[in-house]
Amino acid sequence: MNRMFEMYQQYADRYDQLVNHEDYAGNLKRFLNDLIDWQGKTVCEFGCGTGRVTKMYAERAASCLLCDNSAQMLEQAARNLSGITRPLNLRELDNRQLDTLSGNFDIVIEGWSFGHLVAAEPERIEYWTDFLVQHCSRLAGQLVIFIETLGTDTEQPKPPGPSLAEFYRLLEASGFVRSELRTDYRFENSRKASEIMGAFFGNTMADSIIARDIKVIPEYTGVWVLDKGR
Ligand SMILES: C[S@@+](CC[C@H](N)C(=O)[O-])C[C@H]1O[C@@H](n2cnc3c(N)ncnc32)[C@H](O)[C@@H]1O
């Protein structure tokens, strides 16, 4: 199992520690709340993880269905979201099974999850992109929002690898509009940055953070929005 999937399945608390340092400037939360009036909206979120994106909107939503294929991530999400007063329904569901889900939601959103699927099966990018877009559009009345990486520890926004580049190209060909945000991580010091970033992104990044003695790690994030009202 690769390092990232191992973390999702077995070390959700460490993943949570990582994302608690991400986007210290709060750009994604500001973007999502400028874009959408979440008040009274029904929301379905895929790959919700430990609830990092959910926390940005859930208190204003009417209800949220939160899906992920890791029981550990969902347990951590339940703890992190215990203060939310709106109805939350957490469900173990693989992104490959979106076709089994029925319902009507105002907004369907995912964060850094669908990219894993297309990257894992590069020979089927077109198939999976089509599948994900088709089923998210079927479930969403108003907006479909995909949040994916445009690179960590990089000075320019760029898809990390050809699979994600192709995924993003296909999304834009299907009518999704891309916005680019800075979501830099900030840590107390470079040692902490190296330890926490390295556990997820690997030793090369860990060593490079120490060598440069940096505690702010630059990151770009793309938000792809399909507005069904247009
Ligand atoms: C990078 S994390 C993002 C989590 C959360 N959206 C966030 O912003 O922190 C990716 C998440 O997708 C989930 N995931 C990965 N592959 C999946 C799949 N095939 N089906 C459902 N969830 C999946 C993982 O368990 C993990 O929670």
The ligand as an SDF file (V2000), in Angstrom:
LIG
                    3D

 27 29  0  0  0  0  0  0  0  0999 V2000
   -6.0950   13.6480    0.5240 C   0  0  0  0  0  0  0  0  0  0  0  0
   -7.4180   12.9660    1.4710 S   0  0  0  0  0  0  0  0  0  0  0  0
   -8.5930   14.2920    1.4440 C   0  0  0  0  0  0  0  0  0  0  0  0
   -9.5310   14.2490    2.6000 C   0  0  0  0  0  0  0  0  0  0  0  0
  -10.3770   15.4980    2.7890 C   0  0  0  0  0  0  0  0  0  0  0  0
  -11.2090   15.7540    1.6440 N   0  0  0  0  0  0  0  0  0  0  0  0
   -9.4960   16.6840    3.0600 C   0  0  0  0  0  0  0  0  0  0  0  0
   -9.6520   17.6970    2.3760 O   0  0  0  0  0  0  0  0  0  0  0  0
   -8.6720   16.6220    3.9700 O   0  0  0  0  0  0  0  0  0  0  0  0
   -8.1450   11.7820    0.3770 C   0  0  0  0  0  0  0  0  0  0  0  0
   -9.3570   11.0860    0.9810 C   0  0  0  0  0  0  0  0  0  0  0  0
   -9.9840   10.3100   -0.0430 O   0  0  0  0  0  0  0  0  0  0  0  0
  -10.2710    9.0250    0.4930 C   0  0  0  0  0  0  0  0  0  0  0  0
  -10.2240    8.0930   -0.6390 N   0  0  0  0  0  0  0  0  0  0  0  0
   -9.1530    7.7230   -1.3840 C   0  0  0  0  0  0  0  0  0  0  0  0
   -9.5140    6.8760   -2.3400 N   0  0  0  0  0  0  0  0  0  0  0  0
  -10.8600    6.7090   -2.2130 C   0  0  0  0  0  0  0  0  0  0  0  0
  -11.8320    5.9550   -2.9110 C   0  0  0  0  0  0  0  0  0  0  0  0
  -11.4900    5.1780   -3.9470 N   0  0  0  0  0  0  0  0  0  0  0  0
  -13.1150    6.0270   -2.5070 N   0  0  0  0  0  0  0  0  0  0  0  0
  -13.4740    6.8030   -1.4510 C   0  0  0  0  0  0  0  0  0  0  0  0
  -12.6000    7.5490   -0.7480 N   0  0  0  0  0  0  0  0  0  0  0  0
  -11.3090    7.4930   -1.1260 C   0  0  0  0  0  0  0  0  0  0  0  0
   -9.2230    8.7480    1.5380 C   0  0  0  0  0  0  0  0  0  0  0  0
   -9.6330    7.7920    2.4860 O   0  0  0  0  0  0  0  0  0  0  0  0
   -9.0380   10.1470    2.1300 C   0  0  0  0  0  0  0  0  0  0  0  0
   -9.9080   10.3680    3.1930 O   0  0  0  0  0  0  0  0  0  0  0  0
  1  2  1  0
  2  3  1  0
  2 10  1  0
  3  4  1  0
  4  5  1  0
  5  6  1  0
  5  7  1  0
  7  8  2  0
  7  9  1  0
 10 11  1  0
 11 12  1  0
 11 26  1  0
 12 13  1  0
 13 14  1  0
 13 24  1  0
 14 15  1  0
 14 23  1  0
 15 16  2  0
 16 17  1  0
 17 18  1  0
 17 23  2  0
 18 19  1  0
 18 20  2  0
 20 21  1  0
 21 22  2  0
 22 23  1  0
 24 25  1  0
 24 26  1  0
 26 27  1  0
M  CHG  2   2   1   9  -1
M  END
$$$$
